[in-house]
Amino acid sequence: MIERLGRSIRARLALFASVAMALLCLAAGALFLWVGHRMAVDIRTKEVTSAALHVGHDVQRNHVRSLTGFDLKGLQVIDSTGQVVASSPNLEGLPRLTTVAPDPNSPSRTDVLCRLPQLDNDCHITAAVRIFDESGDWFVYAYDATVPWYIHPYVLAVLAVVSAALVAITWFGVSKVVARTLAPVNQITHRLTEINYGDETMRVPVPEKAEEIKALAEAANRTLARLEAAMDQQRRFASDASHDLRSPITAMRAELESAMLAPDETDWRETGGKLMASLDRLQNIVADLLTLARLEAGAPSRLESVDLAELVAAETTRPRSKKIVTALQPGVVVTGDRLKLARLLTNLLDNAERHAESTIIVTLRRNEEAVLEVLDDGAGIAQDQREVVFRRFTRLDASRSRDAGGTGLGLPIAREIAQAHRGTLKIEDSDTGARFVLRLPIRKE
């Protein structure tokens, strides 16, 4: 039970609130008893003094009646010789209980006297009244019990009952409020436990009120949306990858089966060449997949100062089937991994070479950042397809589809490298062909 209370926010908050209410009731009850006790003592002191004065007035009128009818513990009248001339019934025949007297110039005095054997040795409020007389002063003593710290048992019982009721109400109220507050959280938790792979709606309910929990639900839905998109992308990737990997394997199997049907008539050198071509394609796909996996895993890079003009010049001097025109601004230096940046540029050039009609234009300039553009004079890419081409194994229409040499992973790899260097790689507007624009932060000296 204790362990359960320790785990439950609802029970812990209710417990803490109840303990706080109990402490508050204890403090308020102590204050009430202190104030009430002082008031009760003042009232009883006035009652005792009033009774003593009343008897004193009777003595002054020279007639002492029976000292009964007073709700006190005792009364005594002492004459000028110190003898007891009248007393309450319970003190009949007893000597003077005390010699306490008011100051010479004061008619009365009140004290709390203890250890009076005649009054059960308890402490009593004692009022002493002086009666002035020519033959000598007389004294009237009135005794009554002191007020206990709890004032009266009924007061203590009422305080205990009220405190217990307030603690119980606090526990119940806080428990209900917390339960109502956490109800949306329980709904979110229940919904999360129900979500399975492939659910059509991977979302949790968003409460209309409770802004904090509403923010939590919205954040969870955004996370689920990203997860859903990643799952969809993973499914598409698995489907496309299996197709692209199956194609060269199927081609190799078909070549081997055809050759095995007529081994004597087969040109094994030609068959081997065809198999090698399929193996090369298969190897390229696997190599690109491994490269993507390393990039996504955050593989460590060797950062150094890279002059993009020198890098582009080196990469564009290699022979290609299409003409390459360059316009490079010197002194554009970035911080990065030279080999990965070279791979990025190579992938962009390979893509442009496959889709250009005759010419590829490469420009490099420096603004607030390094800007590298690769433009081909091919058919171009539609506006709504400009992000699609950066997905793995993407196929567009026939005019922009990959040729047999492409793996469909070059552009995704290029974007991953750009993002790893805190840059961006996008397709932007152009009059003709596709214009790939790479932006990287300038190296700070």
N, C-alpha and C positions, 0 to 999 in steps of 0.2 A: 504493500500500500504506500509506504514512504517512498519507495523507488518510483512508483507510478506518479506520485505527486511531484517528485523531482523532475520528471520528464515532461509533465503537462504544463504548458504555459497558462492555460485556463486555471488549473488548480493552484499553481504557484502565485499568480496574481491575486486570486481570491484569498489565498492564505495570507499573503503580505498585507492586503487591504484589511483583512479581519484583525491581524495582529496590530496594525496601525490604529484601527478603530478601538481595539481593546486598550492599547496604551493611552489613546486620547480619552477614553471613558475613565480610565484609572486616574489620569491627571485631572480631568474635570471633576470626578467624584471626590478626589482628595481636596481640591480647591473648594468644592461645595461644602464638604464636611468641616473644613477649617473656618470658612466664613460662617456657616450655620452654627458651629460650636461657639464661636465668639458671640454671635447674636444671642444664642440660648443662654450663655453664661451671663451676658448683660441683663437679659430679661429676668433670669432667676435671681441675680443679685439685687435688682430693683424690687422684686417681689419680697425678698427677705428683708431688705431695708425698709420697704413700705410697711411690712407687718410689725417690725420693731418700732417704727415711728408711731404707728397706730396705738400700740400698747403704751408707748411713752406719753402720748396725749392723754390717755386714760389715767396714767399715774399723776400727771400734772393737775388733773381735775379731782385728785384725791379719792379716786375710787378705782380699785383694781378688780376687774371682773375676772371671771374664769377664763383662763388662757386656752380656750378650746375654739374649734371652728377655723383654725389656721392650718393650711396644708403644708406644714413644716415638720422638720425632724425634732424641733424642740424650741422652747422659749423659757427664759428666766428673767426675773426682775430682782435686782440687787439694790438694797437700801444704802444709806450713807455709811452704815457701819460694816458693810460688806456681807450682810446676811441675805440669804435668799428669802424673799417675802412672797413670791409667787412663781409658779412654773407650769409648764404644760404637763398633762397627766403622765407622760412617759418619763418625766424628770422629777416627779414628786419625791421629796425626801433626799434628793441628791444635792451635794454641795455645789458651790459655784464652779462651773466647768473651766472658765478661763479668766485671767486678769487683764486681758487685752482691753485697752481703753482708748477712746479717741484722744487726739491731741488736745491740750488744755483749751485752745481757742476754737476747737472744732466740735460740732454737736454729734457727729457720727463717724463711723469707720467701718470699712469692710475688709475682711481677710479670708484666706482659705486656711483653715486649721486642720491638721491631721493628728492622728494618734490620740483621739479622745476615747478613752475606754468606755465611757458611758454611752457613746454613740457608735459602738462596734468598730472603733479604731479606724473608721473610714475618714476620708477628707471631706470637710464640710465648708460651705460658704457661711461665714459668720459676720453678722451685722451687729455692731455695738453702738447704742444710742445713749448719749449723755443727757440727763435730766437735771437741770440746774435747780438747786434748793438752798435756802439760807442755812439750814442745818448741815448741809453736805450734799454732794452730788449723788444722784441715783443713776443706775445703769440698766438698760434693757438689752438682753442678748437674744438674737434669733439665729437658729441653726437650720440649714437645709443641705441636702446632699449636693455635691458638685455634679456638673453635667459631664457624662462620659464622652470620649472622643467621637464615638459614633452617634452621639446625640440621643438616639432611640433605636431599638432593634428594627422598628418598622422602617426608619429612614435607611438603614443599611440594607434591608431586604428590598426596598424599592429601587435603590441604586443598583443592586446586584441584578435584579430582574430587567431594569431598563438597559443596563450595559450588555447583558446577555442578548437581549432582543436586538439592540443596535449591531452587535457583532454578527448575529445570525442574518439580519437584513443585509448587512454589508457583504457577507459571504455570498448570499443568494443573488443580490443585485449585481455585484462585480462578476460573478460566474455567468450570469445571464448576458450581461453586456459584452463580456469577452467572447462568449460563445457566439453571440450575434455578430460581433466584429470579425471573428475568425471563420464564420460560415463561408464567405467567398473563398478563403484559403482552402477550406476542406473541399469545396467544390472543385477548385483548381487541382488539388491533390488527387481527388477521385478521377477527374478527367485525364490527368496525366497517366494514372495507372491503367486507364482503358485504352490509351493510344497504342496502337500496334503498327508494325511496318506495313505500309500500303494503305493506311486509312485515308479516306478521301478528304477529310477535314481534320488536319492535325492542329487544332486550336483549343484553347481553354476559355471558359466563360469570363467575360469582363464585367465586373460589377459597376452599376451606375454611380454609386456613392463610394465612400472610403477611398479617397484619392491615392493613398499610399498603396493599397492593395490593387487598385485599378492600374497604377503604374507598373506594379509587379506583373499583373496579368498581361498587360500590353507588351512588356519586355519579354515575357515568356512566349507570347504569340509571335513576336518578331524573331525570336530564337528558333521557334518551331518552323516559321516560314523559311528561314535560312536552311534549317535542317531538311525541310521538305524539298527545297530547291536543290540542295546537295544530293539528296537521295535520288531525285529525278535525274540530275546530271550523272550520278553514278550508274543508274539504270541505263541511260542512253549511252554512256561511255562503255559499259559492259557489252551492250548490244552491238555498238559500232566496232569496238575492239575485236569482239569475237568474229564479226563479219570480215574485218580487214585481215585478221590473222588466218581466218579460214580460207580466204581467197588464194593466197600463195600455196597453202598446204593442199588445197583441192587441185590447183594447177599441177603441182608436183606429183600428186597421186595419179592424176589423169595421164601425165606423161609416162610415168613408170608402168601403169597398167597397159597403156598402148604398146610400150616397148616390150613388155613381158609376153604379150599375145603373139608377137612375131620377133623373137630375139635375133634370129639369123638375118632378118631383113632390116633391123633397126640400125640407124646411124647413131651409135652410142656417144660419139663426140658431140653431135648436135643435141642429143638428148641431155647430155651432161651440161651443155651450155644453157639450155632452157631451165634445168633444175637450179643451176647456179644463179640465174637471174631471179628466180622465185625465192631462193635462199637469201639473196642480197636484200630483197624487199622485206622478207620476214625479219632479217637481222636489223634492218633500219627501223622497223616498227618497234621491236623490242628495245633497241638502244634509245629511241626517243621516249618510250614509256619510262625507262629507268631514269633518263634525264629529268623528266617531269616529276617523278617521284622524289628525286633528290632535291630539286628546287622547292617543291612543296614542303619537304621535311626541313627546310632551312639549312641545307648543307653549307658548311663554312666556306667563305670566299677569301681569296687572297687579294686584299684591297691594296691598290697602288694608284699612282697618278697616271692617267691614261689620256693621251692627246688624241682626240677623236679624229682630227684631220689625218694624222699619220695612220691611224687604224683603218679608216675608210679607204685611204689611198692604197694601203697594202691589200685590202680585200678586193678592191675593184680592179686590180691589175691582173687577176687571174682570168684566164680565157673563158668566155661564156658565149652562148649562142646568140645573144642579143647585145646590141651596142649599149654601152654605159657612158653617160655624160655626167661629169661631176662639177660641182661648184662649191668649193670648200673654203670656209673662212679659217685661217690659221689661228692657233692659240686657244682653241676651245678645249679646255682641260677639265676632266671630271675625275672623281674618285670611284674606282670600281675594280672588278675582276676582268683583266684584259681578255682572257680566254672566253669568258661568258659573254662579254660584249661583242667579241668577234663572232661567236655563235649566233647572237641576236641578229647582227648585220647580215651574216651569211643566210640565215633563214629568210630574212626580208628580201634579199637579192634572189634567192632560189624561187621564192613565191612570185616575185615580179618577172623573173625569167620565164616561168611557166605560162604566164598570162599576158605578157607584153606582145604587141604586134612586131615591133622592131627595136624600140628604144626604152632604156631605163634611165631616169634622171635621179641623181643622188645629190642633195644639197645639205650643207652644214653651215649653221650660223649661230651666233651668240647674242641672246637678248639678256633677260634676267636669268635665263637658264640655257643650257645647250639644247638646240633644236636640230634634229636630224630627220630629213624627209627622203622617202624612197617612192618615186612616182613611175608607174608604167603607163604605156599608151594602149592598154587593152580595153576590154569592154566595161570595166569599172564594177563597182559593187553598189547595189541599191541601198537606200538610206536605212531601211528596216533590217538589213542583213549585216550591217557593219559590226555589230557585236557578236552575231552568230558565228562569224568566221573564226573567232578566237576560241570557240568550243572545240573540244577534241573530236577528231574524225568527222568534222562538219562537211556536208555536201551541199553545194548550191546548185544553181541551174547549170545546164551544159556548158555555157560560155565561160563559167568560172570554176567548173569542177576540176578536181585534181587530175593530173595526168598519171600515167602508170608509175612514175618515179616518186610521187609524193606520198607521205605517210598520213597527212592530215593532222600532224602534231607540231609542225614547224611554227605556226603562228601562236598557238598556246604556249610553246616553250619561249618564244620571243617575249610575249607579254609577262610571263613569270619572271624572266630575267630583268625586264624593265622595272617591275614592281619590287624585286629584290634590291634594286639600286635606288629605291625611293623615287622612281620616275613613272612615266605613263607612256603607253603605246596605244594610239587610236588611229582610226581611219577618218580623215577629214575631207571636206569638199574639194573637188578639182574639176577642171574643165573637161578632162578626159582621163580614162583609166582609173586606177586605185591609188590613192595618196596616203601612205602610211607615215605617221608623224610620231617620232620618239622625242620625249622631253626628259632631260636629266638635270639634277642640280649641278651648278658649277662648283668646282673644287675651290675651297677657301684657302688662300695662301697663309 
